[in-house]
Amino acid sequence: MRIVVNDIAASEGGAMTVLKDFYTDIVKNHVDIEWIFLLSDNYLQETKNIKVYTFSEIKQNWFKRIKFELYSGARIINRLDADIYISLQNTATLGVKSKQYVYFHQVIPYQTTVKFSLFRKEESILWVYQNIGRKIYDFLFKADCKI
């Protein structure tokens, strides 16, 4: 079995913690499966059953990430001939032929208690997640399973 895991968005904080915890579990418990990780840098060590492909140019630009999720990502993933595709970055990738699972951990777009401001420097990225991110995360509902 071949599983492709996409976490190009991870580079620090909670996203990196999720990635490293997932990787640690694979190394300990799932050595009989072939794993391919799509990342923005070499954050993980390759093993006999784990390969890492890096796409730093996608991480650097929101437009490139959206393009990956809508178009180019499916071509790359489908060429890898995955049995299962797992996205650890909150969104599904459109056009993937294999069964697709999405780990959803960014709730800012769906919370209604706080409204972030685009005009406050410390809140501007949170405003983007809350207002624009909701549209991006709607791709999530294209996945076979959300976890």
N, CA, C and O atoms as a GROMACS GRO file, in nm:
protein
  588
    1MET      N    1   0.084  -0.118   0.000
    1MET     CA    2   0.000   0.000   0.000
    1MET      C    3   0.088   0.124   0.000
    1MET      O    4   0.191   0.128   0.068
    2ARG      N    5   0.047   0.223  -0.076
    2ARG     CA    6   0.120   0.350  -0.083
    2ARG      C    7   0.028   0.463  -0.038
    2ARG      O    8  -0.083   0.478  -0.087
    3ILE      N    9   0.078   0.541   0.058
    3ILE     CA   10   0.002   0.655   0.110
    3ILE      C   11   0.084   0.782   0.088
    3ILE      O   12   0.201   0.789   0.124
    4VAL      N   13   0.020   0.882   0.029
    4VAL     CA   14   0.082   1.012   0.008
    4VAL      C   15   0.024   1.108   0.110
    4VAL      O   16  -0.098   1.118   0.125
    5VAL      N   17   0.113   1.180   0.181
    5VAL     CA   18   0.073   1.276   0.283
    5VAL      C   19   0.119   1.414   0.240
    5VAL      O   20   0.238   1.436   0.216
    6ASN      N   21   0.026   1.507   0.232
    6ASN     CA   22   0.056   1.644   0.193
    6ASN      C   23   0.054   1.733   0.316
    6ASN      O   24  -0.049   1.744   0.384
    7ASP      N   25   0.166   1.797   0.344
    7ASP     CA   26   0.172   1.898   0.448
    7ASP      C   27   0.272   2.006   0.408
    7ASP      O   28   0.358   2.044   0.487
    8ILE      N   29   0.259   2.054   0.287
    8ILE     CA   30   0.347   2.159   0.236
    8ILE      C   31   0.335   2.285   0.321
    8ILE      O   32   0.431   2.360   0.334
    9ALA      N   33   0.218   2.309   0.379
    9ALA     CA   34   0.196   2.431   0.457
    9ALA      C   35   0.269   2.431   0.591
    9ALA      O   36   0.292   2.537   0.648
   10ALA      N   37   0.306   2.314   0.643
   10ALA     CA   38   0.367   2.307   0.776
   10ALA      C   39   0.510   2.359   0.774
   10ALA      O   40   0.590   2.323   0.688
   11SER      N   41   0.542   2.445   0.871
   11SER     CA   42   0.680   2.490   0.888
   11SER      C   43   0.710   2.527   1.033
   11SER      O   44   0.827   2.536   1.072
   12GLU      N   45   0.605   2.548   1.113
   12GLU     CA   46   0.626   2.586   1.253
   12GLU      C   47   0.497   2.565   1.331
   12GLU      O   48   0.393   2.532   1.273
   13GLY      N   49   0.504   2.584   1.460
   13GLY     CA   50   0.387   2.583   1.545
   13GLY      C   51   0.309   2.453   1.545
   13GLY      O   52   0.366   2.344   1.535
   14GLY      N   53   0.176   2.468   1.557
   14GLY     CA   54   0.088   2.354   1.566
   14GLY      C   55   0.092   2.262   1.446
   14GLY      O   56   0.087   2.140   1.460
   15ALA      N   57   0.102   2.320   1.327
   15ALA     CA   58   0.107   2.238   1.206
   15ALA      C   59   0.230   2.148   1.205
   15ALA      O   60   0.222   2.032   1.164
   16MET      N   61   0.343   2.200   1.250
   16MET     CA   62   0.465   2.121   1.256
   16MET      C   63   0.454   2.012   1.364
   16MET      O   64   0.504   1.902   1.346
   17THR      N   65   0.388   2.044   1.473
   17THR     CA   66   0.367   1.945   1.579
   17THR      C   67   0.283   1.829   1.528
   17THR      O   68   0.315   1.713   1.554
   18VAL      N   69   0.176   1.859   1.457
   18VAL     CA   70   0.091   1.755   1.400
   18VAL      C   71   0.173   1.668   1.305
   18VAL      O   72   0.166   1.545   1.311
   19LEU      N   73   0.250   1.731   1.216
   19LEU     CA   74   0.332   1.657   1.120
   19LEU      C   75   0.431   1.565   1.191
   19LEU      O   76   0.441   1.448   1.156
   20LYS      N   77   0.503   1.616   1.288
   20LYS     CA   78   0.604   1.535   1.356
   20LYS      C   79   0.542   1.422   1.438
   20LYS      O   80   0.597   1.312   1.443
   21ASP      N   81   0.429   1.448   1.502
   21ASP     CA   82   0.360   1.342   1.576
   21ASP      C   83   0.312   1.232   1.482
   21ASP      O   84   0.323   1.113   1.513
   22PHE      N   85   0.259   1.272   1.368
   22PHE     CA   86   0.213   1.176   1.267
   22PHE      C   87   0.330   1.092   1.218
   22PHE      O   88   0.319   0.969   1.209
   23TYR      N   89   0.440   1.157   1.186
   23TYR     CA   90   0.561   1.089   1.138
   23TYR      C   91   0.613   0.990   1.243
   23TYR      O   92   0.647   0.876   1.210
   24THR      N   93   0.619   1.032   1.368
   24THR     CA   94   0.667   0.946   1.476
   24THR      C   95   0.582   0.819   1.488
   24THR      O   96   0.635   0.710   1.506
   25ASP      N   97   0.452   0.836   1.476
   25ASP     CA   98   0.363   0.719   1.481
   25ASP      C   99   0.389   0.626   1.363
   25ASP      O  100   0.389   0.504   1.381
   26ILE      N  101   0.411   0.680   1.245
   26ILE     CA  102   0.439   0.598   1.127
   26ILE      C  103   0.568   0.518   1.146
   26ILE      O  104   0.572   0.398   1.118
   27VAL      N  105   0.672   0.584   1.193
   27VAL     CA  106   0.801   0.518   1.212
   27VAL      C  107   0.789   0.403   1.312
   27VAL      O  108   0.852   0.298   1.294
   28LYS      N  109   0.710   0.421   1.415
   28LYS     CA  110   0.696   0.319   1.518
   28LYS      C  111   0.598   0.206   1.481
   28LYS      O  112   0.620   0.091   1.518
   29ASN      N  113   0.492   0.240   1.409
   29ASN     CA  114   0.382   0.145   1.396
   29ASN      C  115   0.342   0.105   1.254
   29ASN      O  116   0.262   0.013   1.238
   30HIS      N  117   0.396   0.169   1.152
   30HIS     CA  118   0.346   0.143   1.017
   30HIS      C  119   0.460   0.124   0.916
   30HIS      O  120   0.460   0.186   0.810
   31VAL      N  121   0.554   0.039   0.948
   31VAL     CA  122   0.670   0.017   0.862
   31VAL      C  123   0.638  -0.070   0.742
   31VAL      O  124   0.720  -0.081   0.650
   32ASP      N  125   0.522  -0.133   0.740
   32ASP     CA  126   0.485  -0.220   0.629
   32ASP      C  127   0.413  -0.144   0.517
   32ASP      O  128   0.369  -0.205   0.419
   33ILE      N  129   0.401  -0.013   0.530
   33ILE     CA  130   0.334   0.071   0.430
   33ILE      C  131   0.436   0.166   0.368
   33ILE      O  132   0.526   0.214   0.437
   34GLU      N  133   0.423   0.192   0.238
   34GLU     CA  134   0.508   0.290   0.171
   34GLU      C  135   0.445   0.428   0.188
   34GLU      O  136   0.328   0.450   0.155
   35TRP      N  137   0.525   0.522   0.241
   35TRP     CA  138   0.477   0.658   0.268
   35TRP      C  139   0.555   0.758   0.182
   35TRP      O  140   0.676   0.747   0.167
   36ILE      N  141   0.484   0.855   0.128
   36ILE     CA  142   0.547   0.965   0.056
   36ILE      C  143   0.493   1.095   0.115
   36ILE      O  144   0.373   1.119   0.115
   37PHE      N  145   0.584   1.178   0.166
   37PHE     CA  146   0.546   1.305   0.223
   37PHE      C  147   0.578   1.418   0.125
   37PHE      O  148   0.687   1.423   0.070
   38LEU      N  149   0.482   1.507   0.105
   38LEU     CA  150   0.500   1.628   0.025
   38LEU      C  151   0.511   1.744   0.123
   38LEU      O  152   0.414   1.780   0.190
   39LEU      N  153   0.632   1.803   0.131
   39LEU     CA  154   0.660   1.907   0.230
   39LEU      C  155   0.725   2.027   0.163
   39LEU      O  156   0.762   2.023   0.046
   40SER      N  157   0.738   2.136   0.240
   40SER     CA  158   0.805   2.255   0.186
   40SER      C  159   0.955   2.253   0.210
   40SER      O  160   1.029   2.331   0.151
   41ASP      N  161   1.002   2.163   0.298
   41ASP     CA  162   1.144   2.151   0.327
   41ASP      C  163   1.169   2.010   0.382
   41ASP      O  164   1.074   1.936   0.407
   42ASN      N  165   1.294   1.972   0.399
   42ASN     CA  166   1.328   1.840   0.450
   42ASN      C  167   1.316   1.835   0.602
   42ASN      O  168   1.417   1.827   0.673
   43TYR      N  169   1.193   1.839   0.651
   43TYR     CA  170   1.169   1.837   0.795
   43TYR      C  171   1.175   1.697   0.853
   43TYR      O  172   1.193   1.681   0.974
   44LEU      N  173   1.161   1.595   0.770
   44LEU     CA  174   1.155   1.458   0.817
   44LEU      C  175   1.268   1.376   0.757
   44LEU      O  176   1.314   1.403   0.646
   45GLN      N  177   1.312   1.278   0.830
   45GLN     CA  178   1.418   1.190   0.782
   45GLN      C  179   1.358   1.078   0.699
   45GLN      O  180   1.261   1.014   0.740
   46GLU      N  181   1.415   1.054   0.581
   46GLU     CA  182   1.370   0.943   0.498
   46GLU      C  183   1.416   0.812   0.560
   46GLU      O  184   1.522   0.804   0.623
   47THR      N  185   1.335   0.709   0.541
   47THR     CA  186   1.368   0.575   0.586
   47THR      C  187   1.345   0.479   0.470
   47THR      O  188   1.319   0.522   0.357
   48LYS      N  189   1.355   0.351   0.498
   48LYS     CA  190   1.333   0.250   0.394
   48LYS      C  191   1.193   0.261   0.333
   48LYS      O  192   1.176   0.239   0.213
   49ASN      N  193   1.094   0.296   0.414
   49ASN     CA  194   0.956   0.302   0.365
   49ASN      C  195   0.898   0.444   0.359
   49ASN      O  196   0.780   0.462   0.329
   50ILE      N  197   0.981   0.545   0.388
   50ILE     CA  198   0.933   0.684   0.387
   50ILE      C  199   1.019   0.767   0.293
   50ILE      O  200   1.141   0.773   0.306
   51LYS      N  201   0.954   0.832   0.198
   51LYS     CA  202   1.021   0.924   0.105
   51LYS      C  203   0.966   1.065   0.128
   51LYS      O  204   0.850   1.082   0.164
   52VAL      N  205   1.050   1.165   0.107
   52VAL     CA  206   1.011   1.305   0.124
   52VAL      C  207   1.040   1.380  -0.004
   52VAL      O  208   1.152   1.380  -0.054
   53TYR      N  209   0.937   1.446  -0.058
   53TYR     CA  210   0.952   1.534  -0.174
   53TYR      C  211   0.924   1.676  -0.127
   53TYR      O  212   0.825   1.701  -0.058
   54THR      N  213   1.010   1.770  -0.165
   54THR     CA  214   0.994   1.907  -0.119
   54THR      C  215   0.947   2.000  -0.232
   54THR      O  216   0.987   1.986  -0.348
   55PHE      N  217   0.862   2.094  -0.192
   55PHE     CA  218   0.804   2.193  -0.283
   55PHE      C  219   0.808   2.329  -0.213
   55PHE      O  220   0.703   2.383  -0.176
   56SER      N  221   0.927   2.384  -0.196
   56SER     CA  222   0.941   2.510  -0.122
   56SER      C  223   0.871   2.626  -0.190
   56SER      O  224   0.825   2.718  -0.123
   57GLU      N  225   0.862   2.624  -0.322
   57GLU     CA  226   0.801   2.734  -0.396
   57GLU      C  227   0.651   2.746  -0.368
   57GLU      O  228   0.596   2.855  -0.378
   58ILE      N  229   0.585   2.637  -0.334
   58ILE     CA  230   0.442   2.641  -0.304
   58ILE      C  231   0.417   2.706  -0.169
   58ILE      O  232   0.323   2.783  -0.154
   59LYS      N  233   0.499   2.675  -0.072
   59LYS     CA  234   0.483   2.730   0.063
   59LYS      C  235   0.502   2.882   0.064
   59LYS      O  236   0.442   2.951   0.147
   60GLN      N  237   0.582   2.934  -0.024
   60GLN     CA  238   0.619   3.076  -0.023
   60GLN      C  239   0.509   3.169  -0.072
   60GLN      O  240   0.521   3.290  -0.058
   61ASN      N  241   0.402   3.115  -0.129
   61ASN     CA  242   0.307   3.201  -0.197
   61ASN      C  243   0.166   3.141  -0.188
   61ASN      O  244   0.144   3.027  -0.228
   62TRP      N  245   0.070   3.219  -0.136
   62TRP     CA  246  -0.068   3.172  -0.122
   62TRP      C  247  -0.126   3.134  -0.258
   62TRP      O  248  -0.197   3.034  -0.269
   63PHE      N  249  -0.098   3.214  -0.361
   63PHE     CA  250  -0.151   3.186  -0.494
   63PHE      C  251  -0.103   3.049  -0.542
   63PHE      O  252  -0.181   2.972  -0.599
   64LYS      N  253   0.025   3.019  -0.521
   64LYS     CA  254   0.079   2.890  -0.564
   64LYS      C  255   0.017   2.776  -0.484
   64LYS      O  256  -0.004   2.667  -0.538
   65ARG      N  257  -0.012   2.799  -0.357
   65ARG     CA  258  -0.075   2.694  -0.277
   65ARG      C  259  -0.217   2.667  -0.327
   65ARG      O  260  -0.258   2.552  -0.340
   66ILE      N  261  -0.292   2.772  -0.355
   66ILE     CA  262  -0.428   2.754  -0.406
   66ILE      C  263  -0.424   2.685  -0.542
   66ILE      O  264  -0.505   2.597  -0.570
   67LYS      N  265  -0.329   2.724  -0.627
   67LYS     CA  266  -0.313   2.659  -0.758
   67LYS      C  267  -0.282   2.510  -0.740
   67LYS      O  268  -0.333   2.426  -0.814
   68PHE      N  269  -0.198   2.478  -0.641
   68PHE     CA  270  -0.167   2.338  -0.612
   68PHE      C  271  -0.293   2.262  -0.572
   68PHE      O  272  -0.318   2.153  -0.623
   69GLU      N  273  -0.373   2.320  -0.482
   69GLU     CA  274  -0.495   2.253  -0.434
   69GLU      C  275  -0.599   2.236  -0.545
   69GLU      O  276  -0.675   2.140  -0.544
   70LEU      N  277  -0.602   2.330  -0.641
   70LEU     CA  278  -0.703   2.326  -0.747
   70LEU      C  279  -0.660   2.249  -0.871
   70LEU      O  280  -0.743   2.184  -0.934
   71TYR      N  281  -0.531   2.255  -0.908
   71TYR     CA  282  -0.487   2.201  -1.037
   71TYR      C  283  -0.364   2.112  -1.030
   71TYR      O  284  -0.373   1.991  -1.049
   72SER      N  285  -0.251   2.171  -1.002
   72SER     CA  286  -0.124   2.100  -1.017
   72SER      C  287  -0.104   1.989  -0.915
   72SER      O  288  -0.037   1.890  -0.945
   73GLY      N  289  -0.159   2.003  -0.797
   73GLY     CA  290  -0.142   1.901  -0.694
   73GLY      C  291  -0.196   1.766  -0.735
   73GLY      O  292  -0.132   1.664  -0.711
   74ALA      N  293  -0.312   1.765  -0.796
   74ALA     CA  294  -0.371   1.638  -0.839
   74ALA      C  295  -0.283   1.566  -0.940
   74ALA      O  296  -0.269   1.444  -0.934
   75ARG      N  297  -0.222   1.640  -1.032
   75ARG     CA  298  -0.133   1.577  -1.130
   75ARG      C  299  -0.015   1.509  -1.061
   75ARG      O  300   0.020   1.396  -1.092
   76ILE      N  301   0.045   1.580  -0.966
   76ILE     CA  302   0.160   1.525  -0.893
   76ILE      C  303   0.118   1.402  -0.812
   76ILE      O  304   0.183   1.298  -0.819
   77ILE      N  305   0.010   1.414  -0.738
   77ILE     CA  306  -0.036   1.306  -0.650
   77ILE      C  307  -0.081   1.185  -0.732
   77ILE      O  308  -0.050   1.072  -0.696
   78ASN      N  309  -0.153   1.209  -0.840
   78ASN     CA  310  -0.200   1.097  -0.924
   78ASN      C  311  -0.083   1.024  -0.989
   78ASN      O  312  -0.090   0.902  -1.008
   79ARG      N  313   0.024   1.095  -1.024
   79ARG     CA  314   0.143   1.029  -1.080
   79ARG      C  315   0.211   0.940  -0.977
   79ARG      O  316   0.277   0.842  -1.013
   80LEU      N  317   0.196   0.972  -0.850
   80LEU     CA  318   0.256   0.891  -0.744
   80LEU      C  319   0.176   0.763  -0.718
   80LEU      O  320   0.219   0.676  -0.643
   81ASP      N  321   0.060   0.752  -0.782
   81ASP     CA  322  -0.021   0.631  -0.776
   81ASP      C  323  -0.052   0.588  -0.632
   81ASP      O  324  -0.028   0.474  -0.593
   82ALA      N  325  -0.105   0.682  -0.556
   82ALA     CA  326  -0.136   0.656  -0.415
   82ALA      C  327  -0.263   0.573  -0.402
   82ALA      O  328  -0.357   0.590  -0.479
   83ASP      N  329  -0.263   0.485  -0.305
   83ASP     CA  330  -0.387   0.415  -0.267
   83ASP      C  331  -0.472   0.507  -0.181
   83ASP      O  332  -0.595   0.508  -0.190
   84ILE      N  333  -0.404   0.585  -0.097
   84ILE     CA  334  -0.471   0.679  -0.007
   84ILE      C  335  -0.392   0.810  -0.010
   84ILE      O  336  -0.269   0.810  -0.014
   85TYR      N  337  -0.465   0.919  -0.008
   85TYR     CA  338  -0.404   1.052  -0.001
   85TYR      C  339  -0.454   1.118   0.126
   85TYR      O  340  -0.574   1.123   0.152
   86ILE      N  341  -0.360   1.170   0.207
   86ILE     CA  342  -0.394   1.238   0.331
   86ILE      C  343  -0.341   1.381   0.325
   86ILE      O  344  -0.222   1.403   0.303
   87SER      N  345  -0.431   1.476   0.346
   87SER     CA  346  -0.390   1.615   0.357
   87SER      C  347  -0.393   1.653   0.504
   87SER      O  348  -0.496   1.641   0.570
   88LEU      N  349  -0.280   1.698   0.555
   88LEU     CA  350  -0.274   1.744   0.694
   88LEU      C  351  -0.291   1.896   0.703
   88LEU      O  352  -0.265   1.955   0.808
   89GLN      N  353  -0.334   1.960   0.594
   89GLN     CA  354  -0.336   2.106   0.593
   89GLN      C  355  -0.476   2.164   0.569
   89GLN      O  356  -0.489   2.266   0.502
   90ASN      N  357  -0.577   2.100   0.623
   90ASN     CA  358  -0.712   2.156   0.629
   90ASN      C  359  -0.790   2.155   0.499
   90ASN      O  360  -0.910   2.184   0.501
   91THR      N  361  -0.731   2.125   0.388
   91THR     CA  362  -0.802   2.132   0.260
   91THR      C  363  -0.782   2.005   0.179
   91THR      O  364  -0.679   1.939   0.187
   92ALA      N  365  -0.883   1.974   0.101
   92ALA     CA  366  -0.872   1.865   0.005
   92ALA      C  367  -0.800   1.917  -0.118
   92ALA      O  368  -0.791   2.038  -0.139
   93THR      N  369  -0.749   1.827  -0.198
   93THR     CA  370  -0.687   1.862  -0.326
   93THR      C  371  -0.779   1.810  -0.435
   93THR      O  372  -0.803   1.689  -0.446
   94LEU      N  373  -0.831   1.900  -0.516
   94LEU     CA  374  -0.928   1.862  -0.618
   94LEU      C  375  -0.864   1.778  -0.727
   94LEU      O  376  -0.751   1.803  -0.768
   95GLY      N  377  -0.936   1.676  -0.772
   95GLY     CA  378  -0.891   1.594  -0.884
   95GLY      C  379  -0.808   1.473  -0.847
   95GLY      O  380  -0.763   1.400  -0.936
   96VAL      N  381  -0.785   1.448  -0.719
   96VAL     CA  382  -0.708   1.332  -0.676
   96VAL      C  383  -0.794   1.208  -0.695
   96VAL      O  384  -0.910   1.204  -0.651
   97LYS      N  385  -0.739   1.107  -0.759
   97LYS     CA  386  -0.816   0.986  -0.792
   97LYS      C  387  -0.824   0.887  -0.676
   97LYS      O  388  -0.920   0.809  -0.669
   98SER      N  389  -0.729   0.889  -0.587
   98SER     CA  390  -0.730   0.794  -0.475
   98SER      C  391  -0.825   0.843  -0.366
   98SER      O  392  -0.870   0.958  -0.367
   99LYS      N  393  -0.854   0.755  -0.273
   99LYS     CA  394  -0.936   0.793  -0.158
   99LYS      C  395  -0.863   0.903  -0.081
   99LYS      O  396  -0.742   0.894  -0.057
  100GLN      N  397  -0.936   1.006  -0.044
  100GLN     CA  398  -0.874   1.125   0.014
  100GLN      C  399  -0.927   1.152   0.154
  100GLN      O  400  -1.048   1.152   0.178
  101TYR      N  401  -0.834   1.177   0.246
  101TYR     CA  402  -0.867   1.211   0.384
  101TYR      C  403  -0.806   1.346   0.417
  101TYR      O  404  -0.695   1.378   0.375
  102VAL      N  405  -0.880   1.426   0.494
  102VAL     CA  406  -0.831   1.558   0.533
  102VAL      C  407  -0.834   1.569   0.685
  102VAL      O  408  -0.936   1.545   0.749
  103TYR      N  409  -0.719   1.606   0.741
  103TYR     CA  410  -0.710   1.635   0.884
  103TYR      C  411  -0.737   1.784   0.900
  103TYR      O  412  -0.659   1.868   0.854
  104PHE      N  413  -0.847   1.817   0.964
  104PHE     CA  414  -0.891   1.956   0.976
  104PHE      C  415  -0.863   2.006   1.117
  104PHE      O  416  -0.919   1.955   1.214
  105HIS      N  417  -0.775   2.106   1.129
  105HIS     CA  418  -0.738   2.156   1.261
  105HIS      C  419  -0.739   2.308   1.271
  105HIS      O  420  -0.699   2.362   1.374
  106GLN      N  421  -0.782   2.378   1.168
  106GLN     CA  422  -0.785   2.525   1.171
  106GLN      C  423  -0.931   2.571   1.182
  106GLN      O  424  -1.004   2.571   1.083
  107VAL      N  425  -0.972   2.610   1.303
  107VAL     CA  426  -1.113   2.644   1.326
  107VAL      C  427  -1.142   2.794   1.317
  107VAL      O  428  -1.258   2.834   1.328
  108ILE      N  429  -1.041   2.876   1.299
  108ILE     CA  430  -1.063   3.021   1.294
  108ILE      C  431  -1.171   3.061   1.193
  108ILE      O  432  -1.253   3.146   1.225
  109PRO      N  433  -1.175   3.004   1.073
  109PRO     CA  434  -1.279   3.046   0.978
  109PRO      C  435  -1.421   3.016   1.024
  109PRO      O  436  -1.516   3.074   0.972
  110TYR      N  437  -1.437   2.927   1.120
  110TYR     CA  438  -1.570   2.884   1.160
  110TYR      C  439  -1.613   2.936   1.298
  110TYR      O  440  -1.725   2.910   1.341
  111GLN      N  441  -1.526   3.007   1.365
  111GLN     CA  442  -1.565   3.062   1.494
  111GLN      C  443  -1.631   3.198   1.472
  111GLN      O  444  -1.596   3.269   1.377
  112THR      N  445  -1.726   3.234   1.558
  112THR     CA  446  -1.800   3.359   1.540
  112THR      C  447  -1.790   3.452   1.660
  112THR      O  448  -1.849   3.560   1.659
  113THR      N  449  -1.718   3.414   1.762
  113THR     CA  450  -1.709   3.495   1.883
  113THR      C  451  -1.625   3.621   1.861
  113THR      O  452  -1.662   3.729   1.908
  114VAL      N  453  -1.514   3.607   1.791
  114VAL     CA  454  -1.422   3.720   1.770
  114VAL      C  455  -1.417   3.753   1.622
  114VAL      O  456  -1.408   3.664   1.537
  115LYS      N  457  -1.423   3.883   1.591
  115LYS     CA  458  -1.405   3.929   1.453
  115LYS      C  459  -1.270   3.999   1.445
  115LYS      O  460  -1.250   4.103   1.507
  116PHE      N  461  -1.178   3.942   1.367
  116PHE     CA  462  -1.045   4.000   1.354
  116PHE      C  463  -1.047   4.115   1.254
  116PHE      O  464  -1.132   4.120   1.165
  117SER      N  465  -0.952   4.207   1.271
  117SER     CA  466  -0.944   4.325   1.186
  117SER      C  467  -0.828   4.315   1.087
  117SER      O  468  -0.716   4.279   1.124
  118LEU      N  469  -0.856   4.346   0.963
  118LEU     CA  470  -0.754   4.351   0.860
  118LEU      C  471  -0.657   4.467   0.885
  118LEU      O  472  -0.542   4.463   0.842
  119PHE      N  473  -0.704   4.569   0.955
  119PHE     CA  474  -0.626   4.692   0.972
  119PHE      C  475  -0.538   4.693   1.097
  119PHE      O  476  -0.461   4.787   1.116
  120ARG      N  477  -0.547   4.592   1.181
  120ARG     CA  478  -0.455   4.577   1.294
  120ARG      C  479  -0.347   4.479   1.252
  120ARG      O  480  -0.377   4.364   1.218
  121LYS      N  481  -0.222   4.522   1.255
  121LYS     CA  482  -0.111   4.440   1.205
  121LYS      C  483  -0.109   4.302   1.270
  121LYS      O  484  -0.090   4.202   1.200
  122GLU      N  485  -0.127   4.295   1.400
  122GLU     CA  486  -0.119   4.168   1.471
  122GLU      C  487  -0.239   4.076   1.443
  122GLU      O  488  -0.234   3.958   1.475
  123GLU      N  489  -0.346   4.129   1.382
  123GLU     CA  490  -0.464   4.049   1.352
  123GLU      C  491  -0.484   4.024   1.203
  123GLU      O  492  -0.573   3.949   1.165
  124SER      N  493  -0.403   4.085   1.118
  124SER     CA  494  -0.430   4.080   0.974
  124SER      C  495  -0.429   3.937   0.918
  124SER      O  496  -0.515   3.902   0.837
  125ILE      N  497  -0.333   3.854   0.960
  125ILE     CA  498  -0.330   3.716   0.909
  125ILE      C  499  -0.449   3.637   0.963
  125ILE      O  500  -0.501   3.550   0.893
  126LEU      N  501  -0.491   3.666   1.086
  126LEU     CA  502  -0.609   3.601   1.141
  126LEU      C  503  -0.735   3.643   1.065
  126LEU      O  504  -0.826   3.563   1.046
  127TRP      N  505  -0.740   3.769   1.022
  127TRP     CA  506  -0.852   3.817   0.939
  127TRP      C  507  -0.857   3.739   0.807
  127TRP      O  508  -0.964   3.699   0.762
  128VAL      N  509  -0.739   3.716   0.747
  128VAL     CA  510  -0.734   3.641   0.621
  128VAL      C  511  -0.788   3.500   0.643
  128VAL      O  512  -0.870   3.452   0.565
  129TYR      N  513  -0.742   3.433   0.750
  129TYR     CA  514  -0.793   3.298   0.780
  129TYR      C  515  -0.944   3.300   0.800
  129TYR      O  516  -1.016   3.213   0.750
  130GLN      N  517  -0.991   3.401   0.875
  130GLN     CA  518  -1.133   3.406   0.910
  130GLN      C  519  -1.222   3.438   0.791
  130GLN      O  520  -1.332   3.382   0.780
  131ASN      N  521  -1.179   3.524   0.702
  131ASN     CA  522  -1.265   3.572   0.595
  131ASN      C  523  -1.238   3.507   0.459
  131ASN      O  524  -1.331   3.475   0.386
  132ILE      N  525  -1.114   3.489   0.426
  132ILE     CA  526  -1.078   3.428   0.297
  132ILE      C  527  -1.058   3.278   0.316
  132ILE      O  528  -1.091   3.198   0.228
  133GLY      N  529  -1.002   3.241   0.430
  133GLY     CA  530  -0.977   3.100   0.458
  133GLY      C  531  -1.102   3.014   0.452
  133GLY      O  532  -1.094   2.898   0.413
  134ARG      N  533  -1.215   3.069   0.488
  134ARG     CA  534  -1.341   2.992   0.484
  134ARG      C  535  -1.368   2.943   0.342
  134ARG      O  536  -1.412   2.829   0.324
  135LYS      N  537  -1.342   3.026   0.244
  135LYS     CA  538  -1.362   2.986   0.104
  135LYS      C  539  -1.265   2.875   0.066
  135LYS      O  540  -1.302   2.779  -0.001
  136ILE      N  541  -1.141   2.889   0.109
  136ILE     CA  542  -1.040   2.787   0.080
  136ILE      C  543  -1.076   2.656   0.149
  136ILE      O  544  -1.067   2.549   0.090
  137TYR      N  545  -1.117   2.666   0.275
  137TYR     CA  546  -1.147   2.545   0.350
  137TYR      C  547  -1.274   2.477   0.302
  137TYR      O  548  -1.297   2.360   0.334
  138ASP      N  549  -1.357   2.546   0.228
  138ASP     CA  550  -1.475   2.481   0.173
  138ASP      C  551  -1.438   2.365   0.081
  138ASP      O  552  -1.519   2.275   0.057
  139PHE      N  553  -1.314   2.366   0.029
  139PHE     CA  554  -1.266   2.253  -0.050
  139PHE      C  555  -1.261   2.127   0.035
  139PHE      O  556  -1.265   2.016  -0.017
  140LEU      N  557  -1.252   2.144   0.163
  140LEU     CA  558  -1.249   2.032   0.256
  140LEU      C  559  -1.364   1.936   0.230
  140LEU      O  560  -1.348   1.814   0.240
  141PHE      N  561  -1.478   1.988   0.196
  141PHE     CA  562  -1.596   1.905   0.182
  141PHE      C  563  -1.595   1.822   0.055
  141PHE      O  564  -1.690   1.748   0.029
  142LYS      N  565  -1.491   1.832  -0.024
  142LYS     CA  566  -1.473   1.748  -0.141
  142LYS      C  567  -1.404   1.617  -0.104
  142LYS      O  568  -1.398   1.525  -0.185
  143ALA      N  569  -1.351   1.607   0.017
  143ALA     CA  570  -1.275   1.489   0.059
  143ALA      C  571  -1.368   1.372   0.092
  143ALA      O  572  -1.486   1.392   0.119
  144ASP      N  573  -1.313   1.251   0.090
  144ASP     CA  574  -1.388   1.132   0.128
  144ASP      C  575  -1.413   1.127   0.278
  144ASP      O  576  -1.515   1.075   0.324
  145CYS      N  577  -1.318   1.182   0.355
  145CYS     CA  578  -1.330   1.177   0.500
  145CYS      C  579  -1.260   1.297   0.559
  145CYS      O  580  -1.153   1.337   0.514
  146LYS      N  581  -1.323   1.355   0.661
  146LYS     CA  582  -1.262   1.466   0.735
  146LYS      C  583  -1.233   1.418   0.876
  146LYS      O  584  -1.323   1.368   0.944
  147ILE      N  585  -1.108   1.434   0.923
  147ILE     CA  586  -1.074   1.389   1.058
  147ILE      C  587  -1.012   1.502   1.136
  147ILE      O  588  -0.976   1.484   1.253
   0.00000   0.00000   0.00000
